[in-house]
């Protein structure tokens, strides 16, 4: 998608006369209505409308780390592009939490939601996902296989977007196009796991942790995006980064949905 096309199609909320808050509200609303968030793969997982939902969940558990396990790299490259010390410190805190170090306030939030802090404190997020993989039945040999090409393309394309886009584009991608939608895309996965009924809550705490704690990350990144939106020229780049990130995720869901639907039903 060319910049001229994005400018022509941009919603009125990106106009320089519109307030920063209204601009951000418009971008958030657009992201939450995107197919990356409202994909039939997610709804069919949640509702059990796939030939073999248990297999589809194992397949998701096998494929998804090829992207999400690299989140510290994504954060690091965005941090390197930010001029504001305050903005950098915000993302450095996110990076610390990816390593499993939560502060007292975050631990209190988890406790209020019935999540035992011992399940997560001091455990890097990739390790939490490996706990989920083993619980859902991903075989040990599968954990060491090379990532599928579709996953590699998603990961590398997203990283290149962050590395080579403008600072505003990178913030739009990792904030509006990623952290902003986490709770919406993980909620149907949690619902599917509850429907499956074979895992303990501790086994899939990775998803609940990100739904609860990432809300703070989302708000923090929105504040950064708002600061960028004070410069009218940045608004297009925020949206461009957001749409690119959402588009990459949609293509991944398309691929996963195709795999899940072609799986024969269990006898």
Secondary structure, 3 states (H helix, E strand, C coil): CCHHHHHHHCCHHHCCCCCHHHHHHHHHHHHHCCCCCCCHHHHHHHHCCCCCHHHHHHHHHHHCHHHHCCHHHHHHHHHCCCCCHHHHHHHHHHHHHHCCCCCHHHHHHHHHCCCCHHHCCCCCHHHHHHHHHHHHCCCHHHHCCCCCHHHHHHHHHHHHHHHHCCHHHHHHHHHHCCHHHHHHHHHHHHHHHHHHCCCCHHHHHHHHHHHHHHHHHHHHHHHHHHHHHCCHHHHHHHHHHHHHHHHHHHHHHHHHHHHHHHCCCCC
